[in-house]
Amino acid sequence: MASYETTTRVAPLGAVSMFRAAQFVAEPIAAFVAWNNARKTRNALYALSSRELDDIGLCRADIEMIGR
């Protein structure tokens, strides 16, 4: 005997609106965190000498591409 079970549920009133509001706040924060991490990485790489950069297989021109 086959059985059919519905798994569709209605979201509580306002749940979708609250999710979108939280997403509206979280996305700019995540973008800022990503930008700040890239900035810190670039600053750390710029602090290295050319020889140290060569040891890890980079040159000064590569730093901007890595930070993006």
N, CA, C and O atoms as a Maestro MAE file, in Angstrom:
{
 s_m_m2io_version
 :::
 2.0.0
}

f_m_ct {
 s_m_title
 :::
 protein
 m_atom[272] {
  # First column is atom index #
  i_m_mmod_type
  r_m_x_coord
  r_m_y_coord
  r_m_z_coord
  i_m_residue_number
  s_m_chain_name
  s_m_pdb_residue_name
  s_m_pdb_atom_name
  i_m_atomic_number
  :::
  1 25 0.832 -1.153 0.000 1 A "MET " " N  " 7
  2 3 0.000 0.000 0.000 1 A "MET " " CA " 6
  3 2 0.896 1.241 0.000 1 A "MET " " C  " 6
  4 15 1.815 1.340 0.813 1 A "MET " " O  " 8
  5 25 0.642 2.152 -0.873 2 A "ALA " " N  " 7
  6 3 1.412 3.384 -0.975 2 A "ALA " " CA " 6
  7 2 0.782 4.458 -0.105 2 A "ALA " " C  " 6
  8 15 -0.440 4.546 0.023 2 A "ALA " " O  " 8
  9 25 1.621 5.248 0.471 3 A "SER " " N  " 7
  10 3 1.076 6.351 1.271 3 A "SER " " CA " 6
  11 2 1.635 7.660 0.734 3 A "SER " " C  " 6
  12 15 2.751 7.715 0.219 3 A "SER " " O  " 8
  13 25 0.862 8.676 0.863 4 A "TYR " " N  " 7
  14 3 1.253 9.998 0.379 4 A "TYR " " CA " 6
  15 2 1.225 10.946 1.564 4 A "TYR " " C  " 6
  16 15 0.213 11.085 2.251 4 A "TYR " " O  " 8
  17 25 2.339 11.583 1.782 5 A "GLU " " N  " 7
  18 3 2.419 12.492 2.913 5 A "GLU " " CA " 6
  19 2 2.858 13.861 2.414 5 A "GLU " " C  " 6
  20 15 3.869 13.974 1.720 5 A "GLU " " O  " 8
  21 25 2.128 14.870 2.750 6 A "THR " " N  " 7
  22 3 2.512 16.223 2.340 6 A "THR " " CA " 6
  23 2 3.469 16.797 3.369 6 A "THR " " C  " 6
  24 15 3.250 16.684 4.575 6 A "THR " " O  " 8
  25 25 4.501 17.395 2.890 7 A "THR " " N  " 7
  26 3 5.480 17.997 3.797 7 A "THR " " CA " 6
  27 2 5.480 19.516 3.679 7 A "THR " " C  " 6
  28 15 6.344 20.191 4.239 7 A "THR " " O  " 8
  29 25 4.518 20.039 2.956 8 A "THR " " N  " 7
  30 3 4.451 21.486 2.814 8 A "THR " " CA " 6
  31 2 3.797 22.091 4.048 8 A "THR " " C  " 6
  32 15 2.722 21.672 4.476 8 A "THR " " O  " 8
  33 25 4.456 23.056 4.588 9 A "ARG " " N  " 7
  34 3 3.906 23.737 5.761 9 A "ARG " " CA " 6
  35 2 3.879 25.224 5.505 9 A "ARG " " C  " 6
  36 15 4.726 25.761 4.791 9 A "ARG " " O  " 8
  37 25 2.938 25.860 6.069 10 A "VAL " " N  " 7
  38 3 2.824 27.304 5.946 10 A "VAL " " CA " 6
  39 2 3.702 27.941 7.011 10 A "VAL " " C  " 6
  40 15 3.681 27.533 8.172 10 A "VAL " " O  " 8
  41 25 4.472 28.941 6.608 11 A "ALA " " N  " 7
  42 3 5.326 29.632 7.568 11 A "ALA " " CA " 6
  43 2 4.472 30.487 8.492 11 A "ALA " " C  " 6
  44 15 3.443 31.018 8.074 11 A "ALA " " O  " 8
  45 25 4.888 30.620 9.730 12 A "PRO " " N  " 7
  46 3 4.136 31.466 10.661 12 A "PRO " " CA " 6
  47 2 4.070 32.902 10.151 12 A "PRO " " C  " 6
  48 15 4.946 33.362 9.418 12 A "PRO " " O  " 8
  49 25 3.044 33.573 10.543 13 A "LEU " " N  " 7
  50 3 2.812 34.943 10.090 13 A "LEU " " CA " 6
  51 2 4.017 35.826 10.428 13 A "LEU " " C  " 6
  52 15 4.405 35.936 11.591 13 A "LEU " " O  " 8
  53 25 4.590 36.438 9.428 14 A "GLY " " N  " 7
  54 3 5.713 37.348 9.619 14 A "GLY " " CA " 6
  55 2 7.083 36.695 9.569 14 A "GLY " " C  " 6
  56 15 8.090 37.399 9.649 14 A "GLY " " O  " 8
  57 25 7.158 35.384 9.440 15 A "ALA " " N  " 7
  58 3 8.455 34.709 9.448 15 A "ALA " " CA " 6
  59 2 9.283 35.085 8.227 15 A "ALA " " C  " 6
  60 15 10.490 35.304 8.335 15 A "ALA " " O  " 8
  61 25 8.644 35.160 7.077 16 A "VAL " " N  " 7
  62 3 9.362 35.503 5.854 16 A "VAL " " CA " 6
  63 2 9.848 36.945 5.924 16 A "VAL " " C  " 6
  64 15 10.967 37.249 5.509 16 A "VAL " " O  " 8
  65 25 9.018 37.822 6.444 17 A "SER " " N  " 7
  66 3 9.411 39.231 6.582 17 A "SER " " CA " 6
  67 2 10.585 39.386 7.533 17 A "SER " " C  " 6
  68 15 11.494 40.175 7.276 17 A "SER " " O  " 8
  69 25 10.572 38.644 8.621 18 A "MET " " N  " 7
  70 3 11.682 38.705 9.576 18 A "MET " " CA " 6
  71 2 12.959 38.141 8.965 18 A "MET " " C  " 6
  72 15 14.048 38.663 9.202 18 A "MET " " O  " 8
  73 25 12.826 37.078 8.179 19 A "PHE " " N  " 7
  74 3 13.991 36.502 7.512 19 A "PHE " " CA " 6
  75 2 14.597 37.510 6.543 19 A "PHE " " C  " 6
  76 15 15.815 37.679 6.499 19 A "PHE " " O  " 8
  77 25 13.755 38.173 5.775 20 A "ARG " " N  " 7
  78 3 14.266 39.168 4.816 20 A "ARG " " CA " 6
  79 2 14.883 40.357 5.524 20 A "ARG " " C  " 6
  80 15 15.877 40.903 5.046 20 A "ARG " " O  " 8
  81 25 14.325 40.771 6.647 21 A "ALA " " N  " 7
  82 3 14.895 41.885 7.414 21 A "ALA " " CA " 6
  83 2 16.261 41.493 7.975 21 A "ALA " " C  " 6
  84 15 17.193 42.297 7.965 21 A "ALA " " O  " 8
  85 25 16.377 40.269 8.460 22 A "ALA " " N  " 7
  86 3 17.662 39.804 8.985 22 A "ALA " " CA " 6
  87 2 18.688 39.707 7.865 22 A "ALA " " C  " 6
  88 15 19.860 40.034 8.052 22 A "ALA " " O  " 8
  89 25 18.240 39.255 6.706 23 A "GLN " " N  " 7
  90 3 19.130 39.165 5.554 23 A "GLN " " CA " 6
  91 2 19.579 40.553 5.106 23 A "GLN " " C  " 6
  92 15 20.727 40.740 4.705 23 A "GLN " " O  " 8
  93 25 18.673 41.522 5.176 24 A "PHE " " N  " 7
  94 3 18.971 42.904 4.793 24 A "PHE " " CA " 6
  95 2 20.089 43.473 5.661 24 A "PHE " " C  " 6
  96 15 20.908 44.259 5.185 24 A "PHE " " O  " 8
  97 25 20.124 43.083 6.918 25 A "VAL " " N  " 7
  98 3 21.158 43.553 7.842 25 A "VAL " " CA " 6
  99 2 22.436 42.725 7.705 25 A "VAL " " C  " 6
  100 15 23.538 43.269 7.781 25 A "VAL " " O  " 8
  101 25 22.295 41.416 7.504 26 A "ALA " " N  " 7
  102 3 23.449 40.520 7.495 26 A "ALA " " CA " 6
  103 2 24.312 40.665 6.251 26 A "ALA " " C  " 6
  104 15 25.533 40.524 6.332 26 A "ALA " " O  " 8
  105 25 23.706 40.941 5.106 27 A "GLU " " N  " 7
  106 3 24.489 41.027 3.866 27 A "GLU " " CA " 6
  107 2 25.507 42.158 3.881 27 A "GLU " " C  " 6
  108 15 26.659 41.916 3.523 27 A "GLU " " O  " 8
  109 25 25.150 43.385 4.275 28 A "PRO " " N  " 7
  110 3 26.180 44.436 4.345 28 A "PRO " " CA " 6
  111 2 27.263 44.128 5.381 28 A "PRO " " C  " 6
  112 15 28.428 44.470 5.177 28 A "PRO " " O  " 8
  113 25 26.894 43.495 6.469 29 A "ILE " " N  " 7
  114 3 27.890 43.136 7.484 29 A "ILE " " CA " 6
  115 2 28.869 42.119 6.916 29 A "ILE " " C  " 6
  116 15 30.076 42.237 7.127 29 A "ILE " " O  " 8
  117 25 28.362 41.124 6.199 30 A "ALA " " N  " 7
  118 3 29.231 40.111 5.583 30 A "ALA " " CA " 6
  119 2 30.141 40.753 4.537 30 A "ALA " " C  " 6
  120 15 31.309 40.381 4.421 30 A "ALA " " O  " 8
  121 25 29.614 41.715 3.774 31 A "ALA " " N  " 7
  122 3 30.427 42.401 2.771 31 A "ALA " " CA " 6
  123 2 31.544 43.203 3.448 31 A "ALA " " C  " 6
  124 15 32.675 43.231 2.962 31 A "ALA " " O  " 8
  125 25 31.224 43.848 4.562 32 A "PHE " " N  " 7
  126 3 32.239 44.616 5.282 32 A "PHE " " CA " 6
  127 2 33.320 43.697 5.847 32 A "PHE " " C  " 6
  128 15 34.505 44.025 5.787 32 A "PHE " " O  " 8
  129 25 32.922 42.558 6.392 33 A "VAL " " N  " 7
  130 3 33.887 41.610 6.946 33 A "VAL " " CA " 6
  131 2 34.815 41.090 5.845 33 A "VAL " " C  " 6
  132 15 36.020 40.965 6.060 33 A "VAL " " O  " 8
  133 25 34.260 40.788 4.671 34 A "ALA " " N  " 7
  134 3 35.082 40.310 3.551 34 A "ALA " " CA " 6
  135 2 36.050 41.396 3.103 34 A "ALA " " C  " 6
  136 15 37.217 41.109 2.834 34 A "ALA " " O  " 8
  137 25 35.580 42.645 3.018 35 A "TRP " " N  " 7
  138 3 36.448 43.757 2.618 35 A "TRP " " CA " 6
  139 2 37.573 43.943 3.638 35 A "TRP " " C  " 6
  140 15 38.725 44.156 3.260 35 A "TRP " " O  " 8
  141 25 37.241 43.862 4.927 36 A "ASN " " N  " 7
  142 3 38.241 44.061 5.967 36 A "ASN " " CA " 6
  143 2 39.278 42.940 5.956 36 A "ASN " " C  " 6
  144 15 40.465 43.196 6.161 36 A "ASN " " O  " 8
  145 25 38.845 41.706 5.720 37 A "ASN " " N  " 7
  146 3 39.792 40.587 5.632 37 A "ASN " " CA " 6
  147 2 40.745 40.770 4.454 37 A "ASN " " C  " 6
  148 15 41.942 40.510 4.574 37 A "ASN " " O  " 8
  149 25 40.215 41.217 3.317 38 A "ALA " " N  " 7
  150 3 41.065 41.465 2.150 38 A "ALA " " CA " 6
  151 2 42.055 42.594 2.435 38 A "ALA " " C  " 6
  152 15 43.215 42.519 2.028 38 A "ALA " " O  " 8
  153 25 41.606 43.628 3.125 39 A "ARG " " N  " 7
  154 3 42.478 44.762 3.473 39 A "ARG " " CA " 6
  155 2 43.607 44.299 4.387 39 A "ARG " " C  " 6
  156 15 44.761 44.681 4.190 39 A "ARG " " O  " 8
  157 25 43.282 43.478 5.387 40 A "LYS " " N  " 7
  158 3 44.308 42.971 6.307 40 A "LYS " " CA " 6
  159 2 45.311 42.082 5.570 40 A "LYS " " C  " 6
  160 15 46.510 42.132 5.842 40 A "LYS " " O  " 8
  161 25 44.816 41.274 4.643 41 A "THR " " N  " 7
  162 3 45.703 40.403 3.866 41 A "THR " " CA " 6
  163 2 46.660 41.231 3.025 41 A "THR " " C  " 6
  164 15 47.862 40.966 2.999 41 A "THR " " O  " 8
  165 25 46.119 42.246 2.328 42 A "ARG " " N  " 7
  166 3 46.978 43.118 1.512 42 A "ARG " " CA " 6
  167 2 48.034 43.807 2.372 42 A "ARG " " C  " 6
  168 15 49.205 43.860 1.997 42 A "ARG " " O  " 8
  169 25 47.620 44.333 3.526 43 A "ASN " " N  " 7
  170 3 48.577 45.023 4.402 43 A "ASN " " CA " 6
  171 2 49.669 44.077 4.890 43 A "ASN " " C  " 6
  172 15 50.837 44.461 4.953 43 A "ASN " " O  " 8
  173 25 49.303 42.853 5.232 44 A "ALA " " N  " 7
  174 3 50.303 41.883 5.692 44 A "ALA " " CA " 6
  175 2 51.263 41.529 4.565 44 A "ALA " " C  " 6
  176 15 52.466 41.403 4.795 44 A "ALA " " O  " 8
  177 25 50.751 41.369 3.358 45 A "LEU " " N  " 7
  178 3 51.629 41.035 2.234 45 A "LEU " " CA " 6
  179 2 52.529 42.205 1.850 45 A "LEU " " C  " 6
  180 15 53.689 42.001 1.492 45 A "LEU " " O  " 8
  181 25 52.005 43.428 1.921 46 A "TYR " " N  " 7
  182 3 52.844 44.592 1.619 46 A "TYR " " CA " 6
  183 2 53.966 44.752 2.652 46 A "TYR " " C  " 6
  184 15 55.008 45.328 2.340 46 A "TYR " " O  " 8
  185 25 53.769 44.258 3.857 47 A "ALA " " N  " 7
  186 3 54.791 44.364 4.898 47 A "ALA " " CA " 6
  187 2 55.949 43.398 4.669 47 A "ALA " " C  " 6
  188 15 57.020 43.572 5.250 47 A "ALA " " O  " 8
  189 25 55.749 42.384 3.831 48 A "LEU " " N  " 7
  190 3 56.808 41.415 3.553 48 A "LEU " " CA " 6
  191 2 57.837 42.010 2.595 48 A "LEU " " C  " 6
  192 15 57.520 42.883 1.788 48 A "LEU " " O  " 8
  193 25 59.060 41.528 2.698 49 A "SER " " N  " 7
  194 3 60.101 41.960 1.767 49 A "SER " " CA " 6
  195 2 59.912 41.238 0.434 49 A "SER " " C  " 6
  196 15 59.154 40.272 0.343 49 A "SER " " O  " 8
  197 25 60.597 41.708 -0.579 50 A "SER " " N  " 7
  198 3 60.503 41.083 -1.903 50 A "SER " " CA " 6
  199 2 61.009 39.641 -1.855 50 A "SER " " C  " 6
  200 15 60.476 38.768 -2.540 50 A "SER " " O  " 8
  201 25 62.012 39.403 -1.065 51 A "ARG " " N  " 7
  202 3 62.538 38.029 -0.935 51 A "ARG " " CA " 6
  203 2 61.518 37.112 -0.265 51 A "ARG " " C  " 6
  204 15 61.339 35.971 -0.689 51 A "ARG " " O  " 8
  205 25 60.854 37.601 0.770 52 A "GLU " " N  " 7
  206 3 59.830 36.795 1.441 52 A "GLU " " CA " 6
  207 2 58.656 36.511 0.508 52 A "GLU " " C  " 6
  208 15 58.103 35.412 0.511 52 A "GLU " " O  " 8
  209 25 58.284 37.506 -0.286 53 A "LEU " " N  " 7
  210 3 57.217 37.285 -1.266 53 A "LEU " " CA " 6
  211 2 57.640 36.251 -2.293 53 A "LEU " " C  " 6
  212 15 56.840 35.410 -2.704 53 A "LEU " " O  " 8
  213 25 58.902 36.315 -2.710 54 A "ASP " " N  " 7
  214 3 59.410 35.341 -3.681 54 A "ASP " " CA " 6
  215 2 59.401 33.934 -3.090 54 A "ASP " " C  " 6
  216 15 59.173 32.962 -3.810 54 A "ASP " " O  " 8
  217 25 59.645 33.817 -1.793 55 A "ASP " " N  " 7
  218 3 59.610 32.513 -1.135 55 A "ASP " " CA " 6
  219 2 58.232 31.861 -1.203 55 A "ASP " " C  " 6
  220 15 58.122 30.637 -1.281 55 A "ASP " " O  " 8
  221 25 57.192 32.673 -1.174 56 A "ILE " " N  " 7
  222 3 55.838 32.111 -1.253 56 A "ILE " " CA " 6
  223 2 55.271 32.184 -2.675 56 A "ILE " " C  " 6
  224 15 54.091 31.909 -2.897 56 A "ILE " " O  " 8
  225 25 56.115 32.554 -3.620 57 A "GLY " " N  " 7
  226 3 55.728 32.510 -5.030 57 A "GLY " " CA " 6
  227 2 54.921 33.696 -5.498 57 A "GLY " " C  " 6
  228 15 54.105 33.568 -6.410 57 A "GLY " " O  " 8
  229 25 55.133 34.852 -4.888 58 A "LEU " " N  " 7
  230 3 54.388 36.054 -5.269 58 A "LEU " " CA " 6
  231 2 55.347 37.184 -5.607 58 A "LEU " " C  " 6
  232 15 56.520 37.160 -5.235 58 A "LEU " " O  " 8
  233 25 54.832 38.159 -6.310 59 A "CYS " " N  " 7
  234 3 55.558 39.406 -6.515 59 A "CYS " " CA " 6
  235 2 54.633 40.538 -6.070 59 A "CYS " " C  " 6
  236 15 53.451 40.306 -5.816 59 A "CYS " " O  " 8
  237 25 55.148 41.730 -5.976 60 A "ARG " " N  " 7
  238 3 54.357 42.863 -5.502 60 A "ARG " " CA " 6
  239 2 53.116 43.112 -6.360 60 A "ARG " " C  " 6
  240 15 52.085 43.544 -5.844 60 A "ARG " " O  " 8
  241 25 53.204 42.847 -7.641 61 A "ALA " " N  " 7
  242 3 52.068 43.074 -8.533 61 A "ALA " " CA " 6
  243 2 50.920 42.087 -8.251 61 A "ALA " " C  " 6
  244 15 49.770 42.367 -8.587 61 A "ALA " " O  " 8
  245 25 51.223 40.957 -7.648 62 A "ASP " " N  " 7
  246 3 50.197 39.961 -7.346 62 A "ASP " " CA " 6
  247 2 49.366 40.308 -6.114 62 A "ASP " " C  " 6
  248 15 48.280 39.757 -5.933 62 A "ASP " " O  " 8
  249 25 49.847 41.195 -5.280 63 A "ILE " " N  " 7
  250 3 49.187 41.478 -4.015 63 A "ILE " " CA " 6
  251 2 47.772 42.014 -4.223 63 A "ILE " " C  " 6
  252 15 46.847 41.582 -3.534 63 A "ILE " " O  " 8
  253 25 47.588 42.927 -5.140 64 A "GLU " " N  " 7
  254 3 46.252 43.485 -5.375 64 A "GLU " " CA " 6
  255 2 45.269 42.429 -5.856 64 A "GLU " " C  " 6
  256 15 44.096 42.464 -5.484 64 A "GLU " " O  " 8
  257 25 45.727 41.495 -6.673 65 A "MET " " N  " 7
  258 3 44.830 40.451 -7.165 65 A "MET " " CA " 6
  259 2 44.437 39.488 -6.043 65 A "MET " " C  " 6
  260 15 43.311 38.989 -6.030 65 A "MET " " O  " 8
  261 25 45.337 39.222 -5.114 66 A "ILE " " N  " 7
  262 3 45.042 38.309 -4.016 66 A "ILE " " CA " 6
  263 2 44.053 38.945 -3.057 66 A "ILE " " C  " 6
  264 15 43.186 38.256 -2.519 66 A "ILE " " O  " 8
  265 25 44.167 40.233 -2.836 67 A "GLY " " N  " 7
  266 3 43.282 40.926 -1.917 67 A "GLY " " CA " 6
  267 2 41.863 41.032 -2.399 67 A "GLY " " C  " 6
  268 15 40.976 41.372 -1.617 67 A "GLY " " O  " 8
  269 25 41.620 40.756 -3.644 68 A "ARG " " N  " 7
  270 3 40.252 40.887 -4.176 68 A "ARG " " CA " 6
  271 2 39.552 39.618 -3.992 68 A "ARG " " C  " 6
  272 15 38.386 39.497 -4.366 68 A "ARG " " O  " 8
  :::
 }
 m_bond[271] {
  # First column is bond index #
  i_m_from
  i_m_to
  i_m_order
  :::
  1 1 2 1
  2 2 3 1
  3 3 4 2
  4 3 5 1
  5 5 6 1
  6 6 7 1
  7 7 8 2
  8 7 9 1
  9 9 10 1
  10 10 11 1
  11 11 12 2
  12 11 13 1
  13 13 14 1
  14 14 15 1
  15 15 16 2
  16 15 17 1
  17 17 18 1
  18 18 19 1
  19 19 20 2
  20 19 21 1
  21 21 22 1
  22 22 23 1
  23 23 24 2
  24 23 25 1
  25 25 26 1
  26 26 27 1
  27 27 28 2
  28 27 29 1
  29 29 30 1
  30 30 31 1
  31 31 32 2
  32 31 33 1
  33 33 34 1
  34 34 35 1
  35 35 36 2
  36 35 37 1
  37 37 38 1
  38 38 39 1
  39 39 40 2
  40 39 41 1
  41 41 42 1
  42 42 43 1
  43 43 44 2
  44 43 45 1
  45 45 46 1
  46 46 47 1
  47 47 48 2
  48 47 49 1
  49 49 50 1
  50 50 51 1
  51 51 52 2
  52 51 53 1
  53 53 54 1
  54 54 55 1
  55 55 56 2
  56 55 57 1
  57 57 58 1
  58 58 59 1
  59 59 60 2
  60 59 61 1
  61 61 62 1
  62 62 63 1
  63 63 64 2
  64 63 65 1
  65 65 66 1
  66 66 67 1
  67 67 68 2
  68 67 69 1
  69 69 70 1
  70 70 71 1
  71 71 72 2
  72 71 73 1
  73 73 74 1
  74 74 75 1
  75 75 76 2
  76 75 77 1
  77 77 78 1
  78 78 79 1
  79 79 80 2
  80 79 81 1
  81 81 82 1
  82 82 83 1
  83 83 84 2
  84 83 85 1
  85 85 86 1
  86 86 87 1
  87 87 88 2
  88 87 89 1
  89 89 90 1
  90 90 91 1
  91 91 92 2
  92 91 93 1
  93 93 94 1
  94 94 95 1
  95 95 96 2
  96 95 97 1
  97 97 98 1
  98 98 99 1
  99 99 100 2
  100 99 101 1
  101 101 102 1
  102 102 103 1
  103 103 104 2
  104 103 105 1
  105 105 106 1
  106 106 107 1
  107 107 108 2
  108 107 109 1
  109 109 110 1
  110 110 111 1
  111 111 112 2
  112 111 113 1
  113 113 114 1
  114 114 115 1
  115 115 116 2
  116 115 117 1
  117 117 118 1
  118 118 119 1
  119 119 120 2
  120 119 121 1
  121 121 122 1
  122 122 123 1
  123 123 124 2
  124 123 125 1
  125 125 126 1
  126 126 127 1
  127 127 128 2
  128 127 129 1
  129 129 130 1
  130 130 131 1
  131 131 132 2
  132 131 133 1
  133 133 134 1
  134 134 135 1
  135 135 136 2
  136 135 137 1
  137 137 138 1
  138 138 139 1
  139 139 140 2
  140 139 141 1
  141 141 142 1
  142 142 143 1
  143 143 144 2
  144 143 145 1
  145 145 146 1
  146 146 147 1
  147 147 148 2
  148 147 149 1
  149 149 150 1
  150 150 151 1
  151 151 152 2
  152 151 153 1
  153 153 154 1
  154 154 155 1
  155 155 156 2
  156 155 157 1
  157 157 158 1
  158 158 159 1
  159 159 160 2
  160 159 161 1
  161 161 162 1
  162 162 163 1
  163 163 164 2
  164 163 165 1
  165 165 166 1
  166 166 167 1
  167 167 168 2
  168 167 169 1
  169 169 170 1
  170 170 171 1
  171 171 172 2
  172 171 173 1
  173 173 174 1
  174 174 175 1
  175 175 176 2
  176 175 177 1
  177 177 178 1
  178 178 179 1
  179 179 180 2
  180 179 181 1
  181 181 182 1
  182 182 183 1
  183 183 184 2
  184 183 185 1
  185 185 186 1
  186 186 187 1
  187 187 188 2
  188 187 189 1
  189 189 190 1
  190 190 191 1
  191 191 192 2
  192 191 193 1
  193 193 194 1
  194 194 195 1
  195 195 196 2
  196 195 197 1
  197 197 198 1
  198 198 199 1
  199 199 200 2
  200 199 201 1
  201 201 202 1
  202 202 203 1
  203 203 204 2
  204 203 205 1
  205 205 206 1
  206 206 207 1
  207 207 208 2
  208 207 209 1
  209 209 210 1
  210 210 211 1
  211 211 212 2
  212 211 213 1
  213 213 214 1
  214 214 215 1
  215 215 216 2
  216 215 217 1
  217 217 218 1
  218 218 219 1
  219 219 220 2
  220 219 221 1
  221 221 222 1
  222 222 223 1
  223 223 224 2
  224 223 225 1
  225 225 226 1
  226 226 227 1
  227 227 228 2
  228 227 229 1
  229 229 230 1
  230 230 231 1
  231 231 232 2
  232 231 233 1
  233 233 234 1
  234 234 235 1
  235 235 236 2
  236 235 237 1
  237 237 238 1
  238 238 239 1
  239 239 240 2
  240 239 241 1
  241 241 242 1
  242 242 243 1
  243 243 244 2
  244 243 245 1
  245 245 246 1
  246 246 247 1
  247 247 248 2
  248 247 249 1
  249 249 250 1
  250 250 251 1
  251 251 252 2
  252 251 253 1
  253 253 254 1
  254 254 255 1
  255 255 256 2
  256 255 257 1
  257 257 258 1
  258 258 259 1
  259 259 260 2
  260 259 261 1
  261 261 262 1
  262 262 263 1
  263 263 264 2
  264 263 265 1
  265 265 266 1
  266 266 267 1
  267 267 268 2
  268 267 269 1
  269 269 270 1
  270 270 271 1
  271 271 272 2
  :::
 }
}
